[in-house]
C-alpha cells in the first residue's frame, strides 16, 4: 500500500492528480441532476435516454476542437482552461436548476422552489 501512494508525496504529481479527480467526479455527477430535471418535467424513460444521448454531442464536438487547439498551445494552458470552462458550464447549469429557470411549468417550479425559500429566486 505504501508503494501505491508514493507518487502523492510529490507536488508535481499531487496537484494534477487532485485536479483530475475533482474534474472527473464533477463530470461523473453531471448527468444526475439532468436526469432528475427531465423526470421532474414529466419526461419518460425514453425522453431521459434521448437527453442523455444528446448531451454527448457537445463533448464530441469540443473533443475534436480541443485536439486542434491542443496541437497549437502549451499543454498546461489547455488543461487549465478546459477545466475552468467545464466548471463554469456546470455551475451555470446548477444555477439555472436552483433558480428554476429550467422549469417549464409553474407547478414543477413550485415543487422545486418551495415557498419561503429565500436563497432561491422565486419562480
MIKOLLUM-413619 format. One line per field, with one value per residue: residue number from 1; residue in one letter; x negated, y negated, z of N, C-alpha, C, O in turn. Coordinates in steps of 0.001 Angstrom, whole numbers, plus 500000, padded with zeros to 6 digits. Atoms other than C-alpha are relative to their C-alpha. Layout:
! residues N
n: c(NUM | ...)
res: c(A | ...)
n.x: c(X | ...)
n.y: c(Y | ...)
n.z: c(Z | ...)
ca.x: c(X | ...)
ca.y: c(Y | ...)
ca.z: c(Z | ...)
c.x: c(X | ...)
c.y: c(Y | ...)
c.z: c(Z | ...)
o.x: c(X | ...)
o.y: c(Y | ...)
o.z: c(Z | ...)
***
This chain:
! residues 123
n: c(1 | 2 | 3 | 4 | 5 | 6 | 7 | 8 | 9 | 10 | 11 | 12 | 13 | 14 | 15 | 16 | 17 | 18 | 19 | 20 | 21 | 22 | 23 | 24 | 25 | 26 | 27 | 28 | 29 | 30 | 31 | 32 | 33 | 34 | 35 | 36 | 37 | 38 | 39 | 40 | 41 | 42 | 43 | 44 | 45 | 46 | 47 | 48 | 49 | 50 | 51 | 52 | 53 | 54 | 55 | 56 | 57 | 58 | 59 | 60 | 61 | 62 | 63 | 64 | 65 | 66 | 67 | 68 | 69 | 70 | 71 | 72 | 73 | 74 | 75 | 76 | 77 | 78 | 79 | 80 | 81 | 82 | 83 | 84 | 85 | 86 | 87 | 88 | 89 | 90 | 91 | 92 | 93 | 94 | 95 | 96 | 97 | 98 | 99 | 100 | 101 | 102 | 103 | 104 | 105 | 106 | 107 | 108 | 109 | 110 | 111 | 112 | 113 | 114 | 115 | 116 | 117 | 118 | 119 | 120 | 121 | 122 | 123)
res: c(X | X | X | X | X | X | X | X | X | X | X | X | X | X | X | X | X | X | X | X | X | X | X | X | X | X | X | X | X | X | X | X | X | X | X | X | X | X | X | X | X | X | X | X | X | X | X | X | X | X | X | X | X | X | X | X | X | X | X | X | X | X | X | X | X | X | X | X | X | X | X | X | X | X | X | X | X | X | X | X | X | X | X | X | X | X | X | X | X | X | X | X | X | X | X | X | X | X | X | X | X | X | X | X | X | X | X | X | X | X | X | X | X | X | X | X | X | X | X | X | X | X | X)
n.x: c(499174 | 500889 | 500547 | 498927 | 499785 | 501274 | 500006 | 499298 | 500962 | 500600 | 499057 | 499803 | 499008 | 498829 | 499114 | 499197 | 499174 | 498859 | 499136 | 499332 | 498991 | 498873 | 499369 | 499310 | 498849 | 498972 | 499465 | 499244 | 498753 | 499185 | 498749 | 499008 | 498953 | 499361 | 498971 | 498909 | 499297 | 499159 | 498911 | 499153 | 499174 | 499032 | 500582 | 500001 | 501329 | 500501 | 500438 | 501240 | 501038 | 500284 | 500726 | 501350 | 500728 | 500316 | 500987 | 501329 | 500402 | 500960 | 501282 | 500696 | 500415 | 501090 | 501166 | 500658 | 500560 | 501088 | 501194 | 500606 | 500549 | 501092 | 501181 | 500578 | 500277 | 500641 | 499120 | 499515 | 498980 | 498803 | 499386 | 499415 | 498884 | 498873 | 499371 | 499256 | 498799 | 499106 | 499448 | 499042 | 498799 | 499295 | 499448 | 498860 | 498895 | 499521 | 499309 | 498693 | 499125 | 499662 | 499150 | 498780 | 499926 | 499859 | 498679 | 499101 | 498673 | 499978 | 499840 | 501268 | 500886 | 499618 | 500495 | 501447 | 500293 | 498883 | 499816 | 500770 | 501423 | 500522 | 501225 | 499655 | 499205 | 498622 | 499670)
n.y: c(501198 | 501159 | 500247 | 500522 | 501408 | 500720 | 501166 | 501151 | 500798 | 500991 | 501074 | 500020 | 498974 | 500165 | 501062 | 499573 | 498854 | 500527 | 500704 | 499013 | 499314 | 500924 | 500178 | 498762 | 499843 | 500935 | 499550 | 498769 | 500324 | 500920 | 499437 | 499726 | 501033 | 500049 | 498950 | 500436 | 501084 | 499446 | 499249 | 500972 | 500684 | 499062 | 499207 | 498547 | 499396 | 500247 | 501395 | 500074 | 499403 | 500928 | 501152 | 499574 | 499719 | 501275 | 500743 | 499549 | 500698 | 501084 | 499430 | 499546 | 501190 | 500692 | 499129 | 500197 | 501350 | 500024 | 499391 | 501026 | 501028 | 499420 | 499902 | 501315 | 500706 | 499159 | 499019 | 500471 | 501035 | 499331 | 499243 | 500914 | 500713 | 499088 | 499724 | 501198 | 500110 | 498922 | 500377 | 501093 | 499448 | 499221 | 500953 | 500665 | 499041 | 499855 | 501236 | 500009 | 499028 | 500488 | 501186 | 499602 | 500477 | 498857 | 499386 | 500376 | 500339 | 500594 | 498966 | 499319 | 500975 | 500198 | 498851 | 500121 | 501176 | 500157 | 501342 | 500301 | 499760 | 501339 | 499995 | 499594 | 501008 | 499554 | 499650)
n.z: c(500000 | 499969 | 501334 | 500843 | 499665 | 500073 | 500899 | 499412 | 499222 | 500893 | 500342 | 501447 | 500320 | 499149 | 500485 | 501158 | 499635 | 499252 | 500949 | 500848 | 499185 | 499821 | 501305 | 500355 | 499104 | 500452 | 501285 | 499789 | 499297 | 500795 | 500521 | 498955 | 499969 | 501308 | 499985 | 499136 | 500682 | 501067 | 499383 | 499290 | 500996 | 500560 | 501070 | 499841 | 500049 | 501355 | 500051 | 499241 | 500844 | 501092 | 499455 | 499632 | 501237 | 500650 | 499210 | 500409 | 501234 | 499758 | 499589 | 501212 | 500740 | 499312 | 500018 | 501297 | 500014 | 499020 | 500592 | 500850 | 499110 | 499222 | 500845 | 500240 | 498744 | 498980 | 499381 | 498695 | 500220 | 500518 | 498909 | 499021 | 500633 | 500222 | 498711 | 499587 | 500837 | 499580 | 498699 | 500184 | 500629 | 498976 | 499031 | 500619 | 500014 | 498626 | 499626 | 500690 | 499346 | 498662 | 500095 | 500709 | 501381 | 500891 | 499850 | 501088 | 499494 | 498661 | 498980 | 499738 | 499389 | 498605 | 499255 | 499887 | 499194 | 499081 | 499477 | 498805 | 500211 | 500338 | 500803 | 501359 | 500690 | 500140 | 501376)
ca.x: c(500000 | 497130 | 495753 | 499121 | 499350 | 495704 | 496349 | 498673 | 495618 | 494516 | 496224 | 495757 | 497907 | 500285 | 501660 | 502609 | 503882 | 506075 | 507400 | 508187 | 510037 | 512182 | 512851 | 513762 | 516049 | 517896 | 518263 | 519480 | 522157 | 523450 | 525998 | 527717 | 529418 | 530084 | 531985 | 533984 | 534813 | 536136 | 538181 | 539488 | 540802 | 542821 | 540408 | 540426 | 537514 | 537208 | 537007 | 534320 | 532348 | 532650 | 531470 | 528514 | 527587 | 527778 | 525654 | 522743 | 522758 | 521140 | 518466 | 517629 | 517537 | 515349 | 513095 | 512391 | 511930 | 509743 | 507380 | 506787 | 506247 | 504025 | 501702 | 501077 | 500914 | 498909 | 500419 | 500710 | 502700 | 505095 | 505693 | 506314 | 508521 | 510628 | 511205 | 512232 | 514656 | 516105 | 516540 | 518251 | 520649 | 521515 | 522007 | 524308 | 526411 | 526621 | 527591 | 530343 | 531698 | 531587 | 533229 | 535942 | 535038 | 535080 | 538650 | 541312 | 544353 | 545273 | 546226 | 542903 | 541134 | 543159 | 542201 | 538560 | 538676 | 540950 | 542463 | 540387 | 537069 | 535174 | 531902 | 533668 | 535058 | 538833 | 540411)
ca.y: c(500000 | 497618 | 498034 | 497281 | 493913 | 492957 | 490683 | 488499 | 487321 | 485304 | 481959 | 482192 | 485324 | 484477 | 481231 | 482549 | 485794 | 483911 | 481673 | 484676 | 486408 | 483316 | 482789 | 486435 | 486501 | 483398 | 484740 | 488092 | 486425 | 484042 | 486482 | 486997 | 483585 | 483673 | 486932 | 485540 | 482436 | 484441 | 486723 | 483759 | 482131 | 485259 | 486893 | 490625 | 493038 | 492623 | 488840 | 489253 | 491561 | 489053 | 486149 | 488096 | 489262 | 485739 | 484444 | 486400 | 484415 | 481260 | 483455 | 484980 | 481560 | 479971 | 483011 | 482596 | 478829 | 479411 | 481612 | 478794 | 476261 | 478617 | 479020 | 475275 | 474235 | 475411 | 478450 | 476850 | 473868 | 476141 | 478350 | 475454 | 473550 | 476611 | 477403 | 473796 | 473734 | 477086 | 475870 | 472673 | 474620 | 476989 | 474030 | 472297 | 475444 | 475834 | 472179 | 472498 | 475584 | 473964 | 470732 | 472584 | 471119 | 474628 | 475408 | 475451 | 475092 | 473199 | 476397 | 478143 | 474924 | 474535 | 478081 | 477328 | 473948 | 474226 | 471012 | 469321 | 470358 | 467080 | 468110 | 469463 | 466960 | 467070 | 468509)
ca.z: c(500000 | 500728 | 497237 | 495689 | 497478 | 496955 | 493945 | 496070 | 498051 | 495027 | 494451 | 490673 | 490662 | 493508 | 492021 | 488558 | 490090 | 492563 | 489805 | 487650 | 490498 | 491162 | 487451 | 486895 | 489941 | 488729 | 485217 | 486511 | 488670 | 485994 | 484463 | 487836 | 488136 | 484405 | 484863 | 487787 | 485748 | 482803 | 485021 | 487087 | 483922 | 483133 | 480740 | 480187 | 480303 | 476530 | 476888 | 479512 | 477216 | 474389 | 476545 | 477919 | 474418 | 473028 | 475901 | 474423 | 471140 | 472606 | 474187 | 470811 | 469118 | 471780 | 471854 | 468140 | 468509 | 471563 | 469594 | 467125 | 469933 | 471941 | 468965 | 468864 | 472556 | 475562 | 477252 | 480702 | 479395 | 477506 | 480565 | 482939 | 480503 | 479648 | 483324 | 484015 | 481078 | 482144 | 485720 | 484584 | 482354 | 485215 | 487596 | 485118 | 484734 | 488502 | 488960 | 486351 | 488088 | 491543 | 490401 | 488457 | 485053 | 483608 | 484705 | 482012 | 484235 | 487366 | 489193 | 488700 | 489607 | 492798 | 493792 | 493094 | 494881 | 497918 | 499293 | 501949 | 500466 | 500476 | 498870 | 495806 | 493314 | 493304 | 490194)
c.x: c(499133 | 499485 | 501060 | 500227 | 498740 | 500023 | 500690 | 499098 | 499413 | 501056 | 500328 | 500998 | 501308 | 500978 | 500789 | 500916 | 501238 | 500981 | 500774 | 501103 | 501236 | 500758 | 500800 | 501242 | 501139 | 500637 | 500845 | 501345 | 500942 | 501284 | 501085 | 501043 | 500715 | 501126 | 501182 | 500799 | 500935 | 501197 | 500959 | 500944 | 500972 | 499455 | 500024 | 498557 | 499370 | 499495 | 498664 | 498839 | 499597 | 499176 | 498570 | 499159 | 499593 | 498989 | 498575 | 499507 | 499070 | 498631 | 499188 | 499485 | 498804 | 498753 | 499228 | 499373 | 498820 | 498721 | 499266 | 499328 | 498786 | 498722 | 499268 | 499603 | 499282 | 501028 | 500615 | 501122 | 501303 | 500718 | 500701 | 501215 | 501206 | 500697 | 500787 | 501296 | 501018 | 500656 | 501022 | 501295 | 500824 | 500648 | 501218 | 501209 | 500588 | 500773 | 501366 | 500969 | 500451 | 500969 | 501247 | 500101 | 500192 | 501377 | 500932 | 501383 | 499905 | 500084 | 498683 | 499021 | 500356 | 499591 | 498495 | 499604 | 501155 | 500108 | 499204 | 498523 | 499388 | 498817 | 500239 | 500897 | 501415 | 500351 | 501113)
c.y: c(498743 | 499636 | 499406 | 498513 | 499155 | 498811 | 498763 | 499148 | 498862 | 498996 | 499985 | 501054 | 499733 | 498959 | 500400 | 501178 | 499543 | 499257 | 500952 | 500721 | 499110 | 499820 | 501238 | 500204 | 499075 | 500425 | 501265 | 499717 | 499132 | 500627 | 500208 | 498889 | 499847 | 501029 | 499589 | 498880 | 500510 | 500732 | 499084 | 499288 | 500951 | 500844 | 501479 | 500513 | 499797 | 498575 | 499822 | 500581 | 499087 | 498813 | 500388 | 500335 | 498704 | 499180 | 500411 | 499219 | 498814 | 500521 | 500444 | 498802 | 499334 | 500858 | 499811 | 498614 | 499901 | 500601 | 498976 | 498932 | 500537 | 500158 | 498673 | 499245 | 500920 | 500864 | 499503 | 498973 | 500642 | 500753 | 499084 | 499289 | 500922 | 500353 | 498796 | 499851 | 501068 | 499669 | 498892 | 500497 | 500803 | 499060 | 499275 | 500928 | 500173 | 498764 | 499914 | 500965 | 499490 | 498826 | 500230 | 499439 | 501144 | 500626 | 499517 | 499617 | 499453 | 501073 | 500714 | 499046 | 499800 | 501194 | 499900 | 498846 | 499772 | 498575 | 499805 | 500282 | 498706 | 500044 | 500436 | 498931 | 500520 | 500166 | 499144)
c.z: c(500000 | 498615 | 499070 | 500236 | 499895 | 499037 | 500596 | 500888 | 499172 | 499546 | 498510 | 499546 | 500737 | 499472 | 498755 | 500321 | 500765 | 499105 | 499114 | 500773 | 500174 | 498688 | 499605 | 500861 | 499577 | 498697 | 500154 | 500659 | 499175 | 499449 | 501060 | 500096 | 498666 | 499929 | 500868 | 499349 | 498926 | 500598 | 500748 | 499035 | 499301 | 498874 | 500319 | 500008 | 498616 | 499826 | 500719 | 499199 | 498860 | 500484 | 500359 | 498767 | 499313 | 500792 | 499637 | 498775 | 500248 | 500432 | 498786 | 499209 | 500662 | 500117 | 498699 | 499900 | 500959 | 499474 | 499142 | 500862 | 500748 | 499179 | 499871 | 501265 | 500979 | 500750 | 501308 | 499842 | 499515 | 501117 | 500995 | 499411 | 499797 | 501301 | 500509 | 499197 | 500395 | 501336 | 499897 | 499361 | 501004 | 501019 | 499426 | 499957 | 501394 | 500435 | 499327 | 500653 | 501367 | 499935 | 499166 | 498589 | 499022 | 500049 | 498902 | 500499 | 501410 | 501080 | 500283 | 500648 | 501463 | 500849 | 500191 | 500908 | 500979 | 500526 | 501282 | 499870 | 499496 | 499049 | 498569 | 499398 | 499832 | 498532 | 499457)
o.x: c(499486 | 499377 | 500742 | 500596 | 498786 | 499439 | 500381 | 499494 | 498888 | 502102 | 501471 | 501621 | 502389 | 502186 | 502012 | 502033 | 502347 | 502194 | 501947 | 502177 | 502366 | 501989 | 501929 | 502284 | 502299 | 501854 | 501828 | 502302 | 502116 | 502308 | 502258 | 502234 | 501885 | 502206 | 502334 | 502021 | 502072 | 502326 | 502161 | 502074 | 501642 | 500225 | 500047 | 497607 | 498159 | 498469 | 497773 | 497751 | 498418 | 498211 | 497634 | 497951 | 498464 | 498327 | 497624 | 498299 | 498072 | 497607 | 497979 | 498343 | 497809 | 497647 | 498003 | 498258 | 497851 | 497632 | 498038 | 498208 | 497784 | 497623 | 498085 | 498838 | 499312 | 502149 | 501807 | 502116 | 502387 | 501944 | 501836 | 502252 | 502341 | 501922 | 501848 | 502348 | 502214 | 501858 | 502049 | 502379 | 502051 | 501778 | 502191 | 502330 | 501806 | 501811 | 502336 | 502158 | 501613 | 501868 | 501986 | 501204 | 500604 | 501661 | 500900 | 502148 | 498942 | 499508 | 498343 | 498188 | 499463 | 499325 | 497968 | 498556 | 502050 | 499098 | 499062 | 497761 | 499608 | 498693 | 499355 | 501861 | 501621 | 499817 | 501514)
o.y: c(497749 | 498461 | 498631 | 497794 | 497947 | 497779 | 497637 | 498053 | 497895 | 499370 | 499733 | 500901 | 499900 | 499193 | 500259 | 501252 | 500001 | 499405 | 500725 | 500978 | 499577 | 499835 | 501124 | 500624 | 499489 | 500328 | 501452 | 500460 | 499013 | 499943 | 500339 | 499186 | 499467 | 500742 | 499762 | 498833 | 500047 | 500560 | 499351 | 498959 | 500561 | 501505 | 501876 | 499741 | 499612 | 498342 | 499111 | 500007 | 498984 | 498420 | 499652 | 500099 | 498574 | 498307 | 499722 | 499079 | 498691 | 499925 | 500219 | 498807 | 499033 | 500328 | 499695 | 498468 | 499193 | 500162 | 498893 | 498511 | 499837 | 500146 | 498651 | 498284 | 502141 | 500430 | 499693 | 499025 | 500255 | 500696 | 499348 | 499185 | 500507 | 500479 | 498964 | 499560 | 500787 | 499875 | 498929 | 500059 | 500706 | 499298 | 499032 | 500493 | 500241 | 498882 | 499474 | 500666 | 499663 | 498714 | 499285 | 499397 | 500921 | 501536 | 498347 | 498988 | 499717 | 500911 | 500943 | 499459 | 499637 | 501038 | 500297 | 498911 | 498980 | 497881 | 500727 | 500034 | 498307 | 499181 | 500307 | 498501 | 501669 | 499470 | 499311)
o.z: c(499365 | 498261 | 498168 | 499308 | 500130 | 499367 | 500206 | 501287 | 499725 | 499014 | 498129 | 498495 | 500174 | 499495 | 498755 | 499811 | 500486 | 499248 | 498819 | 500230 | 500027 | 498676 | 499129 | 500358 | 499559 | 498536 | 499437 | 500446 | 499524 | 499442 | 500710 | 500011 | 498629 | 499412 | 500468 | 499487 | 498828 | 500138 | 500775 | 499396 | 498345 | 498177 | 501483 | 499873 | 498500 | 499188 | 500253 | 499175 | 498521 | 499829 | 500046 | 498751 | 498840 | 500230 | 500006 | 498584 | 499537 | 500098 | 498720 | 498748 | 500002 | 500230 | 498706 | 499399 | 500685 | 499843 | 499179 | 500572 | 500889 | 499734 | 499529 | 501190 | 500825 | 501018 | 501548 | 500565 | 499953 | 501202 | 501391 | 500065 | 500034 | 501324 | 501110 | 499765 | 500468 | 501505 | 500575 | 499747 | 501017 | 501447 | 500138 | 500221 | 501554 | 501085 | 499945 | 500767 | 501736 | 500769 | 498890 | 498045 | 497883 | 499269 | 498521 | 499768 | 502129 | 502156 | 501443 | 501455 | 502294 | 502041 | 501230 | 501550 | 500685 | 500638 | 502085 | 500805 | 498352 | 498180 | 497721 | 500031 | 499440 | 497668 | 498305)
***
